[in-house]
Amino acid sequence: MTLWAKRTGVPPAPAMMAFSASLPFDRRLAADDVAASIAHVHGLGRAGILEEAEVAALVAALETVRAEIEGGSFVFDDADEDVHTAIERRVTQLAGPLGAKLHTGRSRNDQVATALRLYTRRRVGEVEALVLDLAETLAQRAEEAGAAYCPGYTHLQRAQPVLVAHLLLAHGWALLRDVARLAEVRGRLDVSPLGAGALGGSSLPLDPDATANELGFARRFENSMDAVSDRDFVAETLFACALLGVHLSRLGEEVVIFASEEFGFFRLDDAWATGSSMLPQKKNPDIAELARGKAGRLIGHLAGFLATLKGLPLAYNRDLQEDKEPLFDALDQVSLALPALRGLVATLRFDTAAMARAADDPTLAAVDLAEWLVSSGMPFREAHGVVGELVRRSFDEGVPFEDLVAASEVLGPAAARLLEPGAAIERRSSPGGSGAAAVAEQLERFKQQCAAERSRVGGR
């Protein structure tokens, strides 16, 4: 039976129930709904609405339901409209007529908002830890890479040599921003809606501050209409997951490219790659490709949910039922992607010889020649033109670039030494740059920030 059956007087049409039922997906909120219900019962006791014995009986029934849920023995009924109906039905079976008092002073509007915030707060914290795991793995691989270097790219064209550690940490810093962003989202959603009722609060002497404190929320709602209709926290979580997905996609894309035979910079570990059903020689970077593909799915969840929210009047509307599936799926997908990518990154083998061969192309040090001229007083635009002309002549005339540099009146043999293998890396001395000293300092700062975040998030 629905919670509103007495109002309509007739059973709901089967097609209507099939269309509106949320139990197939909101059942994962069961444990959070039980926790919120226990806090609500305690609040009813403090308000004198329930006697001490009634509080004890209802809490005992709810604890039994919690145990059944955790043990997998809880039975959902086909007639249950949603997880909240299912739990109240079971409590009534256990506690008898007293179960009818469970819903006193609350609405499903504040009930579902409370359970969803509890669920999201927990899951976002779990994702923070998983992102940090991957960031720490990137730091470890950066440390292991040592002095190895590779080409850095713009427009997917070779640009300058960079340390492999610098490349890995570029992905790492993006992930640390994701960790911070998720923490901010978690902080903003840490508000209890319990006590807001359907939209206007209650005439009963409820204490939302006390229930918020019992549930571990940082604070209670300020406006009851906002409390039941606010889904900013869902949208923000979807955005954080979408941007995280974009960062994982970019990392995946580089693995795909660099593990190809055309580049040959990375070699995939057998346990973290797949083969071909037809081509015996293949080793495919499916994890990286899936990370790339999942980003579109995550972006779609965000865009779709924002479209759902944009035309809703206050306060609660059933449209808000559409918050759960995209939220659940986004959190599920990033929770699957992060450990997989961590394993992939942890086991990558770097072909440092192949990377060095590509990075030692003398033209990749062209900017060093221009800056060498600048240091002797030549304006940068003029220096850029001098070096650019030599690059063009090298390509057009088939003459080695280093020979043209050595023969140049304004450059000469001293400048040509800047084109020797690895020389450009040593010249990258600016803070945050790709030189050895700067990267060593950067790595230390990155590890310190990881340690600070780990202290906040918790050990694993």
C-alpha positions as CSV (number, residue, x, y, z in Angstrom):
1,M,0.0,0.0,0.0
2,T,1.3,3.5,-0.8
3,L,1.7,6.1,1.9
4,W,-1.0,8.2,0.4
5,A,-3.6,5.4,-0.4
6,K,-6.4,6.9,1.9
7,R,-6.3,10.1,-0.1
8,T,-7.2,8.6,-3.4
9,G,-9.5,5.9,-2.3
10,V,-8.6,3.6,-5.2
11,P,-5.5,1.6,-6.0
12,P,-3.0,3.3,-8.3
13,A,-3.1,2.2,-11.9
14,P,-0.4,-0.4,-12.6
15,A,1.1,1.7,-15.5
16,M,1.3,4.7,-13.3
17,M,3.1,2.7,-10.6
18,A,5.5,1.1,-13.1
19,F,6.4,4.6,-14.5
20,S,6.9,6.3,-11.1
21,A,8.4,3.5,-9.0
22,S,12.0,4.3,-7.8
23,L,12.6,1.1,-5.8
24,P,14.8,-0.6,-8.4
25,F,17.4,2.1,-8.0
26,D,16.8,3.9,-4.7
27,R,17.0,0.7,-2.6
28,R,20.7,1.5,-2.3
29,L,19.7,4.3,0.1
30,A,18.2,1.8,2.5
31,A,21.0,1.9,5.1
32,D,21.0,5.7,5.0
33,D,17.2,5.9,5.3
34,V,17.4,3.6,8.4
35,A,20.1,5.9,10.0
36,A,18.0,9.0,9.3
37,S,14.8,7.2,10.7
38,I,16.6,6.3,13.9
39,A,17.7,9.9,14.4
40,H,14.1,11.1,13.7
41,V,12.7,8.6,16.2
42,H,15.1,9.9,18.8
43,G,14.0,13.5,18.0
44,L,10.3,12.5,18.4
45,G,11.3,11.1,21.8
46,R,13.1,14.3,22.8
47,A,10.0,16.3,21.7
48,G,7.7,14.2,24.0
49,I,5.8,13.0,21.0
50,L,6.9,9.4,21.6
51,E,7.2,7.8,25.0
52,E,10.6,6.2,26.0
53,A,9.2,2.7,25.5
54,E,7.9,3.6,22.0
55,V,11.3,5.1,21.0
56,A,13.0,1.9,22.2
57,A,10.6,-0.3,20.3
58,L,10.9,1.6,17.0
59,V,14.6,1.9,17.2
60,A,14.8,-1.9,17.9
61,A,12.7,-2.5,14.8
62,L,14.9,-0.2,12.7
63,E,18.0,-1.9,14.0
64,T,16.5,-5.2,12.9
65,V,15.9,-3.7,9.5
66,R,19.5,-2.4,9.4
67,A,20.8,-5.9,10.2
68,E,18.6,-7.5,7.5
69,I,19.8,-5.0,4.9
70,E,23.4,-5.5,5.8
71,G,23.0,-9.3,5.8
72,G,21.1,-9.3,2.5
73,S,18.0,-10.9,4.0
74,F,15.7,-7.8,3.7
75,V,12.8,-8.6,1.4
76,F,11.5,-5.9,-0.9
77,D,7.9,-6.3,-1.9
78,D,6.6,-5.7,-5.4
79,A,4.0,-3.3,-3.9
80,D,6.7,-1.1,-2.3
81,E,6.7,2.2,-4.1
82,D,10.2,3.1,-3.0
83,V,12.8,2.2,-0.4
84,H,11.2,4.5,2.2
85,T,7.8,2.7,1.9
86,A,9.6,-0.7,2.1
87,I,11.4,0.2,5.3
88,E,8.2,1.7,7.0
89,R,6.3,-1.4,5.9
90,R,8.9,-3.7,7.5
91,V,9.1,-1.6,10.7
92,T,5.3,-1.9,11.0
93,Q,5.5,-5.6,10.6
94,L,8.0,-5.8,13.4
95,A,6.6,-3.1,15.8
96,G,2.9,-3.5,15.0
97,P,0.6,-0.4,15.1
98,L,3.4,1.6,16.6
99,G,5.0,1.6,13.2
100,A,2.4,4.1,12.1
101,K,4.1,6.7,14.3
102,L,7.4,6.5,12.5
103,H,6.5,9.1,9.9
104,T,5.2,11.6,12.4
105,G,6.6,15.1,11.7
106,R,8.4,14.3,8.5
107,S,7.6,14.0,4.8
108,R,9.2,11.8,2.2
109,N,10.5,15.1,0.8
110,D,12.8,15.8,3.7
111,Q,13.3,12.0,4.3
112,V,14.7,11.3,0.8
113,A,16.8,14.5,0.8
114,T,18.4,13.4,4.1
115,A,19.1,9.9,3.0
116,L,20.5,11.1,-0.4
117,R,22.8,13.6,1.4
118,L,24.1,10.9,3.7
119,Y,24.8,8.6,0.8
120,T,26.4,11.2,-1.3
121,R,28.6,12.5,1.5
122,R,29.9,9.0,2.2
123,R,30.5,8.1,-1.5
124,V,32.2,11.4,-2.3
125,G,34.6,10.8,0.5
126,E,35.3,7.4,-0.9
127,V,36.0,8.8,-4.4
128,E,38.3,11.4,-2.8
129,A,40.5,8.6,-1.4
130,L,40.5,6.8,-4.8
131,V,41.6,9.9,-6.6
132,L,44.4,10.4,-4.1
133,D,45.5,6.8,-4.6
134,L,46.0,7.5,-8.3
135,A,47.8,10.8,-7.5
136,E,50.2,9.1,-5.1
137,T,50.9,6.4,-7.7
138,L,51.8,9.1,-10.3
139,A,54.2,10.6,-7.7
140,Q,55.8,7.2,-7.2
141,R,56.2,6.7,-10.9
142,A,57.6,10.2,-11.3
143,E,60.2,9.5,-8.6
144,E,61.1,6.2,-10.3
145,A,61.5,7.9,-13.7
146,G,64.4,9.9,-12.4
147,A,66.3,11.7,-15.2
148,A,64.4,10.1,-18.0
149,Y,63.0,12.6,-20.5
150,C,60.7,12.6,-23.4
151,P,59.2,15.1,-25.9
152,G,56.6,17.5,-24.6
153,Y,53.8,18.3,-27.1
154,T,51.6,21.1,-28.1
155,H,49.0,20.5,-30.9
156,L,50.4,16.9,-30.7
157,Q,53.6,18.2,-32.3
158,R,56.9,17.9,-30.6
159,A,57.6,21.1,-28.7
160,Q,60.3,20.8,-26.0
161,P,62.0,18.0,-24.1
162,V,60.6,17.5,-20.6
163,L,61.4,15.1,-17.8
164,V,59.0,12.1,-17.7
165,A,58.4,13.0,-14.1
166,H,57.2,16.5,-15.2
167,L,54.7,14.9,-17.5
168,L,53.4,12.5,-14.9
169,L,53.1,15.3,-12.3
170,A,51.1,17.4,-14.7
171,H,48.4,14.8,-14.5
172,G,48.9,14.5,-10.8
173,W,48.2,18.2,-10.1
174,A,44.9,18.0,-12.0
175,L,43.9,15.1,-9.8
176,L,44.8,17.0,-6.6
177,R,42.5,19.7,-7.8
178,D,39.8,17.0,-8.2
179,V,40.4,15.9,-4.6
180,A,40.1,19.5,-3.3
181,R,36.9,20.0,-5.5
182,L,35.3,16.9,-4.1
183,A,36.1,18.0,-0.6
184,E,34.5,21.3,-1.2
185,V,31.4,19.6,-2.6
186,R,31.3,17.3,0.4
187,G,31.5,20.4,2.7
188,R,28.6,22.2,1.0
189,L,26.3,19.1,1.0
190,D,26.9,18.5,4.7
191,V,23.5,20.1,5.7
192,S,20.7,18.1,7.3
193,P,17.2,18.6,5.7
194,L,15.5,16.5,8.3
195,G,12.7,18.5,10.0
196,A,11.9,20.5,6.9
197,G,8.8,18.4,6.4
198,A,7.0,18.6,3.0
199,L,8.1,22.2,2.5
200,G,7.1,24.3,5.5
201,G,8.4,22.6,8.6
202,S,6.1,21.3,11.3
203,S,3.9,22.5,14.1
204,L,5.4,19.8,16.3
205,P,8.3,20.8,18.6
206,L,11.0,19.2,16.5
207,D,14.7,20.0,16.9
208,P,16.5,19.8,13.6
209,D,19.8,20.9,15.1
210,A,19.8,17.8,17.4
211,T,18.9,15.4,14.5
212,A,21.6,17.0,12.4
213,N,24.1,16.5,15.1
214,E,23.2,12.9,15.6
215,L,23.6,12.2,11.9
216,G,27.0,13.9,11.8
217,F,25.9,16.8,9.7
218,A,27.8,20.0,10.1
219,R,24.6,22.1,10.3
220,R,20.9,22.0,9.7
221,F,18.9,23.7,6.9
222,E,18.1,27.4,7.1
223,N,15.0,27.4,4.8
224,S,12.6,24.5,4.7
225,M,11.6,25.1,1.1
226,D,15.2,25.2,0.0
227,A,16.0,22.1,2.1
228,V,13.6,19.8,0.3
229,S,14.1,21.2,-3.3
230,D,17.8,21.8,-3.2
231,R,19.8,19.4,-5.5
232,D,22.8,21.7,-6.0
233,F,24.8,19.0,-4.2
234,V,23.8,16.5,-6.8
235,A,24.7,18.8,-9.7
236,E,28.0,19.7,-8.0
237,T,28.9,16.1,-7.5
238,L,28.0,15.4,-11.1
239,F,30.2,18.3,-12.2
240,A,33.1,17.1,-10.0
241,C,32.8,13.6,-11.4
242,A,32.6,14.9,-15.0
243,L,35.7,17.0,-14.7
244,L,37.5,14.2,-12.9
245,G,36.4,12.0,-15.9
246,V,37.9,14.6,-18.3
247,H,41.2,14.4,-16.5
248,L,41.1,10.6,-16.5
249,S,40.3,10.7,-20.2
250,R,43.3,12.9,-20.9
251,L,45.5,10.6,-19.0
252,G,44.0,7.6,-20.9
253,E,44.5,9.4,-24.2
254,E,48.2,9.8,-23.5
255,V,48.5,6.2,-22.6
256,V,46.8,5.2,-25.8
257,I,49.1,7.3,-27.9
258,F,52.3,6.6,-26.2
259,A,51.7,2.9,-26.0
260,S,51.2,2.7,-29.8
261,E,54.0,1.3,-31.9
262,E,54.2,4.6,-33.7
263,F,55.4,6.2,-30.4
264,G,56.6,3.3,-28.4
265,F,57.2,5.3,-25.2
266,F,55.0,3.1,-22.9
267,R,54.7,-0.7,-22.7
268,L,51.6,-2.1,-21.2
269,D,51.7,-4.8,-18.5
270,D,49.9,-8.0,-19.6
271,A,47.6,-8.0,-16.6
272,W,46.4,-4.5,-17.4
273,A,45.8,-4.9,-21.1
274,T,43.6,-7.0,-23.4
275,G,44.2,-9.0,-26.5
276,S,42.4,-9.2,-29.8
277,S,39.8,-11.9,-30.6
278,M,41.3,-12.2,-34.1
279,L,44.8,-10.7,-34.2
280,P,47.3,-12.7,-32.1
281,Q,49.9,-9.9,-32.0
282,K,47.7,-7.3,-30.4
283,K,47.9,-5.8,-26.9
284,N,45.2,-3.2,-26.4
285,P,45.0,-0.4,-23.9
286,D,41.3,-1.0,-23.1
287,I,41.4,0.6,-19.6
288,A,42.7,3.8,-21.1
289,E,40.2,3.8,-23.9
290,L,37.3,3.1,-21.5
291,A,38.4,6.0,-19.2
292,R,38.3,8.1,-22.3
293,G,34.9,6.9,-23.3
294,K,33.4,7.1,-19.8
295,A,34.0,10.9,-19.8
296,G,31.2,11.4,-22.3
297,R,28.9,9.5,-20.1
298,L,29.8,11.6,-17.1
299,I,29.4,14.8,-19.0
300,G,26.0,13.6,-20.2
301,H,24.8,12.9,-16.7
302,L,25.7,16.5,-15.7
303,A,24.1,18.1,-18.7
304,G,20.9,16.0,-18.4
305,F,20.4,16.7,-14.8
306,L,20.9,20.5,-15.2
307,A,18.3,20.4,-17.8
308,T,15.9,18.6,-15.4
309,L,16.5,21.3,-12.7
310,K,16.3,24.4,-14.8
311,G,12.6,24.8,-15.0
312,L,11.4,23.5,-11.6
313,P,9.3,25.8,-9.4
314,L,9.7,25.6,-5.6
315,A,9.5,23.4,-3.7
316,Y,9.6,19.6,-4.3
317,N,8.6,18.2,-7.6
318,R,8.6,14.5,-8.7
319,D,11.1,15.5,-11.4
320,L,13.7,15.4,-8.6
321,Q,13.4,11.6,-8.6
322,E,15.7,11.9,-11.7
323,D,18.6,12.9,-9.4
324,K,19.5,9.4,-8.3
325,E,20.3,7.4,-11.3
326,P,22.8,9.8,-12.8
327,L,24.3,10.4,-9.4
328,F,24.6,6.7,-8.6
329,D,26.1,5.9,-12.0
330,A,28.6,8.8,-12.0
331,L,29.9,7.7,-8.6
332,D,30.0,4.1,-9.6
333,Q,31.8,4.7,-12.9
334,V,34.6,6.9,-11.4
335,S,34.9,4.4,-8.5
336,L,35.6,1.7,-11.1
337,A,37.8,3.8,-13.3
338,L,40.2,5.1,-10.6
339,P,41.6,1.7,-9.4
340,A,41.8,0.4,-12.9
341,L,43.8,3.4,-14.1
342,R,46.0,3.2,-10.9
343,G,46.9,-0.4,-11.8
344,L,47.6,0.6,-15.4
345,V,49.9,3.5,-14.4
346,A,51.6,1.5,-11.7
347,T,52.7,-1.2,-14.1
348,L,53.5,0.9,-17.2
349,R,57.1,0.3,-18.4
350,F,58.8,3.4,-19.8
351,D,60.9,2.9,-22.9
352,T,63.4,5.6,-22.0
353,A,65.5,5.0,-25.0
354,A,62.6,5.5,-27.4
355,M,61.6,8.6,-25.5
356,A,65.1,10.0,-25.5
357,R,65.5,9.4,-29.3
358,A,62.4,11.4,-30.0
359,A,63.3,14.2,-27.5
360,D,66.9,14.6,-28.8
361,D,65.7,16.0,-32.1
362,P,67.9,19.2,-32.2
363,T,65.0,21.4,-33.4
364,L,63.2,20.8,-30.0
365,A,65.9,23.1,-28.5
366,A,65.1,25.9,-30.9
367,V,63.7,28.1,-28.1
368,D,66.8,27.6,-26.1
369,L,68.8,29.1,-29.0
370,A,66.4,32.1,-29.1
371,E,66.7,32.6,-25.4
372,W,70.5,32.3,-25.7
373,L,70.4,35.2,-28.2
374,V,68.1,37.1,-25.8
375,S,70.6,36.8,-23.0
376,S,73.1,38.6,-25.2
377,G,70.7,41.5,-25.8
378,M,68.8,40.6,-28.9
379,P,65.0,41.3,-28.8
380,F,63.1,38.0,-28.6
381,R,61.1,38.6,-31.8
382,E,64.3,39.1,-33.7
383,A,65.9,36.0,-32.0
384,H,62.8,34.0,-32.9
385,G,63.1,35.0,-36.5
386,V,66.8,34.1,-36.7
387,V,66.3,30.6,-35.3
388,G,63.1,30.1,-37.2
389,E,64.8,30.8,-40.5
390,L,67.5,28.2,-39.6
391,V,64.8,25.6,-38.9
392,R,63.2,26.3,-42.2
393,R,66.5,26.0,-44.1
394,S,67.2,22.7,-42.4
395,F,63.9,21.3,-43.5
396,D,64.0,22.8,-47.0
397,E,67.7,22.1,-47.8
398,G,68.1,18.8,-45.9
399,V,71.0,20.2,-43.9
400,P,71.3,19.1,-40.2
401,F,70.0,21.9,-38.0
402,E,73.0,21.7,-35.7
403,D,75.4,22.3,-38.6
404,L,73.5,25.5,-39.6
405,V,73.6,26.7,-36.0
406,A,77.3,26.1,-35.7
407,A,77.9,28.0,-39.0
408,S,75.7,30.9,-38.0
409,E,77.5,34.3,-37.4
410,V,75.1,35.1,-34.5
411,L,75.1,31.7,-33.0
412,G,78.1,29.5,-33.7
413,P,79.7,26.4,-32.1
414,A,79.0,27.6,-28.5
415,A,75.3,27.8,-29.2
416,A,75.3,24.5,-31.1
417,R,76.3,22.8,-27.9
418,L,72.8,23.6,-26.6
419,L,71.5,21.1,-29.0
420,E,73.4,18.1,-27.5
421,P,71.2,15.3,-26.1
422,G,69.7,16.3,-22.7
423,A,71.2,19.8,-22.7
424,A,67.9,21.5,-23.1
425,I,66.5,19.7,-20.0
426,E,69.2,21.1,-17.8
427,R,68.5,24.7,-18.9
428,R,64.8,24.6,-17.8
429,S,65.6,26.3,-14.4
430,S,62.5,28.5,-13.9
431,P,60.2,27.5,-10.9
432,G,57.6,25.0,-11.9
433,G,59.4,24.2,-15.1
434,S,60.7,20.9,-16.5
435,G,64.4,21.1,-15.5
436,A,65.8,18.6,-13.0
437,A,66.1,21.0,-10.1
438,A,62.7,22.5,-10.6
439,V,61.1,19.1,-11.0
440,A,62.8,17.8,-7.9
441,E,61.3,20.7,-5.9
442,Q,57.9,20.2,-7.6
443,L,57.9,16.5,-6.7
444,E,58.6,17.3,-3.1
445,R,55.8,19.8,-3.0
446,F,53.5,17.4,-4.7
447,K,54.2,14.7,-2.2
448,Q,53.7,17.1,0.7
449,Q,50.3,18.1,-0.6
450,C,49.4,14.4,-1.1
451,A,50.4,13.7,2.5
452,A,48.3,16.6,3.7
453,E,45.3,15.4,1.7
454,R,45.8,11.8,2.9
455,S,45.8,13.0,6.5
456,R,42.5,14.7,5.9
457,V,40.9,12.0,3.8
458,G,42.2,9.1,5.9
459,G,44.7,6.2,5.3
460,R,44.2,3.3,3.0
